[in-house]
Amino acid sequence: MKKENAVFIISGIIILALIILIIFSSFIVPIFQKIPQKQGKIVHVQKMPVNFEIVESYIIGFNTDRNLNFGQVGRGSIATKKITIINVFKEKVNVSIKVDENISKFIFTNETGFVLNINENKTIPISVSVNKSEEFGNYSGFLEVVMERV
């Protein structure tokens, strides 16, 4: 008899806890989900790895990946890839492009900041430019695309 009462009490507590949890989550969770949208201006950050190897100028290296792995870039050469940035948000966004300091002297683009309207996209070139005096070796870092509310 004592075991049956204990099982009944424990079952009742579990059911009561589940009911309270369901009621609590239906009111509180939507409130917490709305807070990040109202605070701050940043809506998205995309961090992309950038890789390249500096080699003799007469060597040609190809990398046809869709990422920012430029492969081999000869001294005195420029390699360019394009990225497309799409605004999938329901509001206009400011887009800014930032590059890690350790590769910033090699990486350039003609578009470092611009506005994208709702459902608009923009394709921009990202280039690696290597002087003839640069040291051979592998270089890597990150390019960051930051989208903020207008």
N, C-alpha and C positions, 0 to 999 in steps of 0.2 A: 504494500500500500504506500509506503514512504517513497519508493522508487517512482511509482506512477505520479504522485504529487510533485516530485522534483522535476520529472520530465514535463509535466503540465506547466509548471511555473517557468521553467527555462524556455519552453516553446512560446509561452505568452510574452516573456521578456523579449525574445528574438523578434516576434511578430510586431510588438509595440515599437521596438527600435527601428525596424524596417519601415514602418508607417511614418515615424518621425523623420527618418532619413529622406524618404520620398517627398514629404511635405517641405522639409528644409531645403532640399536641392532644387525643387521646382520654383522656389521664391528667391533663393540666394544666388545660385549659379548664374542665372541671367544677369543679375546685377554686376557680378564680378566680370563677366564677359564684356560688358559695356564699358567698364572703366578704362582699359587700355586705349580704346578708340577715342575717348574724350581727352585723355592726358597726352601731352607731348605731340610733336609734329611728325615724327618718323613713323611711316607706315610699313616700310620694308627696307631691309639691307641685304644685298647679295654680295658675298665675298667670293671672288674667283681666283684660283691659283694661276700665277703667271710663271712660265719656265722658258728658259732659252740657254743655249750654249754658244759662247763666243769662240770662233774657230778662225783659221787663216782665211783671208778674203777670197781666195780662189776656190774654196770648198762651198758647194751648194747643198743645203739640207732642207728637206721638205717635211712638213707635218700638216696633214690635212684634217686633223681632229677638229671638232667644233668647239674645243676649249681654247684657252690662251696658252697652249704649249707651242711656242714658235719654232722649236727644233733648233737646228744649227744656224747661227747668223754670223756671217763673215765680218771681219774687221772692215770698217768703212762702208758697211751695208745697212740697209733698212729692210725690215720684214713687217708686213702689215696683215692684220686679221680684222674682221668686222664682227661686231656684236649688235644684236637687236634688243632694244629695251622696250618693253610693252607695259603700258599702264592698264592693269586689270582691275584697278580700284574704281569705286563709284564717285570719285572726286579727282579734280585736277591735282597733279603732283609736281613738285620741284625735284629734278634729278641732279645729283652731283656725283662726279667721278673722282675717286681718290686712289692714290697708288702708294704702296709701302715706300718708306724713305730709302731702303737699301737698293731698290731698283728704279727709283724715280728719275734718275739721270738718264736712263735708257728708254723709258716708256713715255710716249706722248700721244695726244689726241687733239683734234681741233675743237672738240666739244667736251668741256669739263663741267658745264652747268647749263640746264635748259628746263623748260616746262613741258610736260606732256598732258594733254587733255584726256578725258575719259575715253578709253578704248583706242587711244592713239599709240603709235609705235615709232621708233626712230632707230635707224641703223647708223652706227658710228664706227669709224676706223680706229683701231688701237695699233700703234706701231712701236717696234723696237728699233732704235737707232744706235749703232755701235761706231764709235770713233776708231780710227786706225791705230791709236795708241792704247786701247783698252787691253786689259789682261785676259788671256785665255781662261776658260773655265765655265762652270755651270752657275747660272744665276736664277734665283727664284724669289718670289714674293707674292703679294696679293694685290688685286685691283678690286676696289669696293664700289658698288653702285648703291647710293643711298637715295631713297624716295621719301619726300616729306610733303605733308599737306601744304597747299598754297594758302 
